Amino acid sequence: MKFKNPVLKCIYTRRSVRNYIDKPVPKLVINELLNAAVMAPSAMNTQPWNFSIISDKMKIKWLNDRVMNMGRFSDRLVGAGLKLAKINSIFYNAPLLIIISGKSNYSYLKEDTNLAVENMFLAAKSLGLGSCWIGFGKPLNNDIEARKELGIPNDFEISAILIFGYPVKEIKEIPKRTPKIIKLIK
Ligand SMILES: Cc1cc2nc3c(=O)[nH]c(=O)nc-3n(C[C@H](O)[C@H](O)[C@H](O)COP(=O)(O)O)c2cc1C
């Protein structure tokens, strides 16, 4: 890190967190995450994102169990190189789950969502929270009962499933990553 400022510090020290303490995320903090999300750029300023916020432990467990009980889940976990034995919840017992969805026929839903997500991740880091994207939650998109529970309309698709919470330990190490430049034209 050649330049030192709080934004760069957050960018460099944000890591996916998979271990959370049992402490709820205050409403005020959740609102800040949502406000940070909607400040992201979006194609033609469409702001296509919609949020389902779940902080009820039982409901998070319910959603987890639905995904984990869907066929071939364990195969996919092993395929992804994760040790099944280590995972009893794809949401890692995080106290807060935020699901983003938007109209499935909108071409830039993915791009706009991704920008909102990183805003939330960095805002979370700046507020002492950990976060992680949970791609393994994707099958929820096809789960009519779960979608209903999450308030997701029929013409929407889930574009991101995210967890947040206070990390068991703060990660300070910055992994070495080198940009792969395939060509430099001067
Ligand atoms: C689209 C996407 C899906 C992901 N899905 C999962 C997931 O299901 N479970 C998980 O533990 N981590 C998941 N991750 C986190 C990545 O594993 C993580 O970002 C990557 O290993 C780099 O680590 P870092 O975020 O600490 O820099 C996902 C990340 C992205 C961007």
The ligand as an ORCA input file, in Angstrom:
! r2SCAN-3c Opt
* xyz 0 1
  C     -19.555    -14.524     -6.541
  C     -18.884    -15.045     -5.292
  C     -19.370    -16.176     -4.662
  C     -18.785    -16.641     -3.479
  N     -19.342    -17.709     -2.830
  C     -18.803    -18.134     -1.655
  C     -19.427    -19.184     -0.912
  O     -20.453    -19.731     -1.292
  N     -18.851    -19.567      0.248
  C     -17.696    -18.983      0.725
  O     -17.230    -19.381      1.794
  N     -17.102    -17.969      0.055
  C     -17.625    -17.519     -1.108
  N     -17.061    -16.464     -1.791
  C     -15.864    -15.787     -1.235
  C     -14.606    -16.120     -2.017
  O     -14.208    -17.442     -1.727
  C     -13.509    -15.097     -1.630
  O     -13.911    -13.819     -2.027
  C     -12.172    -15.437     -2.266
  O     -11.666    -16.637     -1.754
  C     -11.130    -14.333     -2.021
  O     -10.960    -14.100     -0.636
  P     -11.209    -12.663      0.007
  O     -12.646    -12.282     -0.223
  O     -10.894    -12.854      1.466
  O     -10.283    -11.686     -0.655
  C     -17.633    -15.978     -2.944
  C     -17.152    -14.834     -3.593
  C     -17.765    -14.355     -4.731
  C     -17.255    -13.086     -5.377
*
